[in-house]
């Protein structure tokens, strides 16, 4: 096996190393896949590793009933097919964790993977072009972490016409023409971190001022988190003093954070994306405000985890990205090989804080310190 096209991506030195062979956990369901005997078939072609997941039936509708089951991956692919994986960017360590999940699962299963990253959430045309080029280069299926909830729908119909399976992962896609989904409920992390905040500051207690950074304004995942966060905090003694939308690059988030600190110097909390809180932790330490303003992230990343360990961030919601990425690739192989597959699965989000870190399995969400950005796996 040969790994190619690697670039360095620096993480915080305190990240916990974990084994390339480790599999994560998510949370369960028994969904039909594409045939009635799916659950039995899954157990016959599996390794000893499994992930706890929720399954939606009927699929592709998060309002559908969901159950819980163990997702058991294949032992090995029958053939080294080429799979294209498209993601919005690798500008932060969250997507590095996704990159690791895809690469390590491709190595384990024995398939070829080409990973393309569009450079940011403002680059929808780039993502579309990259996916088309991937297919032209011979990819038999496409796994998409979408930039836009609706912006890829025409492309997906186009790919369906070419008999190219499309698996939506990490970020939701509204098209019903996708073949499978591996992702948690859109916005659930925003809801879960809001519930945590409400528990700390219930109605009747002294109100706290919160600035909220949901991410890119037009991305489906950030819209969902924004709606759920705002709806949930109404149950507590929480004043939302400002909402700041923006790409999850460090420079953009730093600019937005600085604007909030100028406008609201007495703020109690900054809550937002993983990159928001990691960037805010650095800024607050520079200004000696780390003991005054608390930070909470609505999703986990390696840098968020490191800040949780050091106390720079107080809490984070978790929908384990390594696990979600692994499942998406396994779904894809099953589809290409005509095997039974669970069509719509994902782990349930939960919150960890500085006191519950000992019960959290970091291998579900954190790549090894030695892992670098890898854009191709070739058998």
Long-range contacts (C-beta under 8 A, 24 or more apart in sequence): 1-107, 1-377, 1-378, 1-379, 2-378, 3-103, 3-374, 3-376, 3-377, 3-378, 4-375, 4-376, 4-378, 5-374, 5-375, 5-376, 6-372, 6-373, 6-374, 6-375, 7-372, 7-373, 7-375, 8-372, 8-373, 9-90, 9-93, 9-96, 9-372, 9-373, 11-93, 11-96, 11-302, 11-303, 11-306, 11-369, 12-302, 12-303, 12-306, 12-307, 13-369, 14-306, 14-309, 14-310, 15-302, 15-303, 15-305, 15-306, 15-366, 15-369, 16-305, 16-309, 16-362, 16-366, 16-369, 17-368, 17-369, 17-370, 18-362, 18-363, 18-366, 18-367, 18-368, 19-363, 19-368, 20-104, 20-107, 20-368, 21-104, 21-108, 22-363, 23-49, 23-50, 23-51, 23-73, 23-323, 23-326, 23-363, 24-51, 24-320, 24-322, 24-323, 24-326, 24-361, 24-363, 24-364, 24-365, 25-50, 25-51, 25-52, 25-320, 25-323, 25-347, 25-361, 25-364, 26-51, 26-52, 26-53, 26-71, 26-320, 26-323, 26-324, 26-327, 26-345, 26-346, 26-347, 26-348, 26-364, 27-52, 27-53, 27-54, 27-68, 27-347, 27-348, 28-52, 28-53, 28-54, 28-55, 28-67, 28-68, 28-69, 28-70, 28-71, 29-53, 29-54, 29-55, 29-56, 29-57, 29-66, 29-67, 29-68, 29-69, 29-342, 29-345, 30-55, 30-67, 30-69, 31-55, 31-56, 31-57, 31-59, 31-67, 31-69, 31-342, 31-343, 31-344, 31-345, 32-57, 32-343, 33-334, 33-340, 33-341, 33-342, 33-343, 34-340, 34-341, 34-343, 35-340, 37-340, 38-340, 38-341, 38-342, 39-69, 41-339, 41-340, 42-71, 42-72, 42-340, 42-342, 43-72, 45-74, 45-75, 45-339, 46-72, 46-73, 46-74, 46-75, 47-72, 47-73, 47-74, 47-75, 49-73, 51-323, 51-326, 51-327, 51-347, 52-347, 53-327, 53-342, 53-345, 53-346, 53-347, 54-345, 54-346, 54-347, 54-348, 55-342, 55-344, 55-345, 56-344, 56-345, 57-344, 59-180, 59-181, 59-343, 59-344, 60-176, 60-178, 60-181, 60-343, 60-344, 62-185, 62-186, 64-344, 71-327, 71-330, 71-342, 71-345, 73-105, 73-109, 73-326, 73-327, 73-330, 74-109, 74-330, 74-333, 74-334, 74-339, 76-108, 76-109, 76-110, 77-109, 77-110, 77-111, 77-333, 77-337, 78-337, 79-336, 79-337, 80-110, 80-111, 80-112, 80-379, 81-111, 81-112, 81-140, 81-141, 81-333, 81-336, 82-111, 82-112, 82-113, 82-114, 82-137, 82-138, 82-139, 82-140, 83-111, 83-112, 83-113, 83-114, 83-139, 83-140, 83-141, 83-142, 83-143, 83-329, 83-332, 83-333, 83-336, 84-113, 84-114, 84-115, 84-116, 84-131, 84-134, 84-135, 84-137, 84-139, 84-141, 84-142, 84-143, 85-113, 85-114, 85-115, 85-116, 85-142, 85-143, 85-144, 85-145, 85-329, 86-115, 86-116, 86-117, 86-118, 86-127, 86-130, 86-131, 86-134, 86-142, 86-143, 86-144, 86-145, 87-115, 87-116, 87-117, 87-118, 87-145, 87-170, 88-117, 88-118, 88-120, 88-121, 88-123, 88-127, 88-145, 88-146, 88-147, 88-171, 89-117, 89-118, 89-119, 89-120, 89-121, 89-248, 89-249, 90-117, 90-373, 91-119, 91-120, 91-248, 91-249, 91-250, 91-275, 92-248, 92-249, 92-250, 92-274, 92-275, 92-278, 92-301, 92-303, 93-274, 93-301, 93-302, 93-303, 94-248, 94-274, 94-275, 94-299, 94-300, 94-301, 94-302, 94-321, 95-145, 96-301, 96-302, 96-367, 96-371, 96-373, 97-301, 97-302, 97-321, 97-322, 97-325, 97-365, 97-366, 97-367, 98-145, 98-170, 98-321, 98-322, 98-324, 98-325, 99-325, 99-367, 99-371, 99-373, 99-374, 100-322, 100-325, 100-367, 100-368, 100-371, 101-321, 101-322, 101-323, 101-324, 101-325, 101-326, 101-329, 101-367, 102-143, 102-325, 102-326, 102-328, 102-329, 103-371, 103-374, 103-377, 104-322, 104-326, 105-325, 105-326, 105-329, 105-330, 106-329, 106-377, 107-377, 109-329, 109-330, 109-333, 110-379, 111-329, 111-333, 111-377, 111-379, 112-376, 112-377, 112-378, 112-379, 113-329, 113-376, 113-377, 114-139, 114-375, 114-376, 115-374, 115-375, 115-376, 116-375, 117-375, 118-147, 120-247, 120-249, 121-147, 121-215, 121-216, 121-218, 121-219, 121-247, 121-248, 122-216, 122-247, 123-147, 124-148, 124-151, 124-152, 127-152, 128-152, 128-155, 131-155, 131-159, 135-159, 135-162, 135-164, 139-164, 140-164, 140-165, 140-336, 141-165, 141-166, 141-167, 141-179, 141-332, 141-335, 141-336, 142-166, 142-167, 143-167, 143-169, 143-328, 143-329, 143-332, 144-168, 144-169, 144-173, 145-169, 145-170, 145-171, 146-171, 146-172, 146-173, 146-220, 147-171, 147-219, 148-218, 148-219, 148-220, 149-173, 149-174, 149-219, 149-220, 149-221, 149-223, 150-174, 150-175, 150-220, 153-177, 165-332, 165-335, 165-336, 167-328, 167-331, 167-332, 167-335, 169-324, 169-325, 169-327, 169-328, 170-221, 170-321, 170-324, 170-325, 170-328, 171-219, 171-220, 171-221, 172-220, 172-221, 172-224, 173-220, 174-220, 179-335, 179-343, 180-328, 180-331, 180-332, 180-335, 180-341, 180-342, 180-343, 180-344, 181-343, 181-344, 181-345, 181-346, 182-324, 182-325, 182-327, 182-328, 182-331, 182-345, 182-346, 183-319, 183-324, 183-346, 184-319, 184-324, 184-346, 184-347, 184-348, 184-349, 185-346, 185-348, 185-349, 186-220, 186-221, 186-224, 186-225, 187-221, 187-223, 187-224, 187-225, 187-226, 187-227, 187-228, 187-229, 188-228, 188-317, 188-319, 188-348, 188-349, 189-225, 189-298, 189-299, 189-317, 189-318, 189-319, 189-349, 190-214, 190-224, 190-225, 190-226, 190-227, 190-228, 190-229, 190-232, 190-298, 190-317, 191-225, 191-228, 191-229, 191-231, 191-232, 191-349, 192-298, 192-317, 192-349, 192-350, 192-351, 193-229, 193-271, 193-296, 193-297, 193-298, 193-315, 193-316, 193-317, 193-351, 194-228, 194-229, 194-231, 194-232, 194-233, 195-232, 195-351, 196-296, 196-315, 196-317, 196-351, 196-353, 197-233, 197-236, 197-238, 197-269, 197-271, 197-296, 198-232, 198-233, 198-235, 198-236, 198-238, 199-236, 201-236, 201-237, 201-238, 202-235, 202-236, 202-237, 203-235, 203-236, 203-237, 204-237, 205-237, 206-237, 207-237, 207-238, 207-239, 208-237, 208-238, 208-239, 208-268, 208-269, 209-239, 209-241, 209-264, 209-266, 209-267, 209-268, 209-269, 210-238, 210-239, 210-240, 210-241, 210-267, 210-268, 210-269, 210-270, 210-271, 211-240, 211-241, 211-242, 211-243, 211-244, 211-260, 211-264, 211-267, 211-269, 211-270, 211-271, 211-272, 212-240, 212-242, 212-243, 212-244, 212-271, 212-272, 213-243, 213-244, 213-245, 213-246, 213-253, 213-256, 213-257, 213-270, 213-271, 213-272, 213-273, 213-276, 214-243, 214-245, 214-272, 214-273, 214-298, 215-245, 215-246, 215-247, 215-248, 215-272, 215-273, 215-276, 216-245, 216-246, 216-247, 216-248, 217-245, 217-246, 222-273, 225-298, 229-271, 229-298, 241-267, 244-272, 248-273, 248-274, 248-275, 248-276, 249-275, 250-275, 250-279, 253-279, 253-280, 254-279, 254-283, 257-283, 258-283, 261-287, 261-289, 267-293, 268-293, 268-294, 269-293, 269-294, 269-295, 269-296, 270-294, 270-295, 270-296, 271-295, 271-296, 271-297, 271-298, 272-297, 272-298, 273-297, 273-298, 273-299, 274-299, 274-300, 274-301, 274-303, 274-304, 274-316, 275-301, 277-304, 277-307, 277-313, 277-316, 278-303, 278-304, 278-307, 278-313, 281-307, 281-312, 281-313, 284-312, 285-312, 300-352, 300-365, 300-366, 301-365, 302-365, 302-366, 302-367, 305-362, 305-365, 305-366, 308-352, 308-353, 308-354, 308-357, 309-357, 311-354, 314-353, 314-354, 315-351, 315-352, 315-353, 315-354, 316-351, 316-352, 316-353, 317-349, 317-350, 317-351, 318-349, 318-350, 318-351, 318-352, 318-360, 318-364, 318-365, 319-346, 319-347, 319-348, 319-349, 320-347, 320-364, 320-365, 321-365, 322-363, 322-364, 322-365, 322-366, 322-367, 323-347, 323-364, 323-365
